[in-house]
Amino acid sequence: MRNVAKKIKYIAASGFLMMMPLSSNAAVLDFSGNICDGGQACVNFGSVDQFHGSMTGVQVVYNGSATSFDSTNEEFQYFSSTFGGGMTDVIITNASVSEISFLADPGFEVSLGGLDLGTFGSVPAPGGITVSVIDLFNDAVLFSSGNIPVAGGGPQNVAFSTGSTTGLLLRFAGNLPNIGIDNINYDAQLINDPSPSPVPLPAALPLLAGGLGFLGLAGWRRKRKAAAA
């Protein structure tokens, strides 16, 4: 009976573990290190590698557009600093509209929580820029900054909080050639494990109890037969 009690406690503990909060991967997407031209050290105007920043739960994709720097359409490039050294290790783009996709892995929710901007001039970028976040599930605009007159080298923080179980599109539009981008806050939260689920605890306990009852009845019958003989 002690062994049976231990087994029941083990099963109950396993059920408790299955009900614990699921894992989360929070990170800041920056642009330092060997992340250019196939894992090489970056130099100014080096192409940032596709999928830089991808991790468990989210795939990061630097989307091309009609205007791009090179034949691979990886329009985001590395630059060492903004004007006056206000920010270091940033990405820049020469397109009028540039996008970064954060694609959720099955069972995960992806979220974005702000970023930093800086300029390469001491005056506001003429016309400013707009930062938007779009839900890739239904193309709904979850956040739009409106026109931002970024100036002074930076960093200038743009804060928002958005999430999607499909993915998020981070879009930059406006006078982008004068803008540096850095420190994109993102997260991948496991909300539904896509692997096969174990037998639920309420269904497992009756099966265990039935099996124990059957073994107990069989033992009782053997004792009666032995006594009768």
Stockholm file with secondary structure:
# STOCKHOLM 1.0

chainA/1-229         MRNVAKKIKYIAASGFLMMMPLSSNAAVLDFSGNICDGGQACVNFGSVDQFHGSMTGVQVVYNGSATSFDSTNEEFQYFSSTFGGGMTDVIITNASVSEISFLADPGFEVSLGGLDLGTFGSVPAPGGITVSVIDLFNDAVLFSSGNIPVAGGGPQNVAFSTGSTTGLLLRFAGNLPNIGIDNINYDAQLINDPSPSPVPLPAALPLLAGGLGFLGLAGWRRKRKAAAA
#=GR chainA/1-229 SS CHHHHHHHHHHHHHHHHHTSCCCEEEEEECCCSSCBTTTBCCCTTCBBCTTTTCBTTEEEEEECCSSCSSTTCCCCEEEEECGGGSSEEEEECCSSEEEEEEEECTTEEEEECCEEEEESSSSCCTTCEEEEEEETTTCCEEEECCCBCCCSSCCEEECCCEEESSEEEEEEEESGGGEEEECEEEEEEECSCCSCCCCCHHHHHHHHHHHHHHHHHHHHHHHHHHHHC
#=GC SS_cons         CHHHHHHHHHHHHHHHHHTSCCCEEEEEECCCSSCBTTTBCCCTTCBBCTTTTCBTTEEEEEECCSSCSSTTCCCCEEEEECGGGSSEEEEECCSSEEEEEEEECTTEEEEECCEEEEESSSSCCTTCEEEEEEETTTCCEEEECCCBCCCSSCCEEECCCEEESSEEEEEEEESGGGEEEECEEEEEEECSCCSCCCCCHHHHHHHHHHHHHHHHHHHHHHHHHHHHC
//
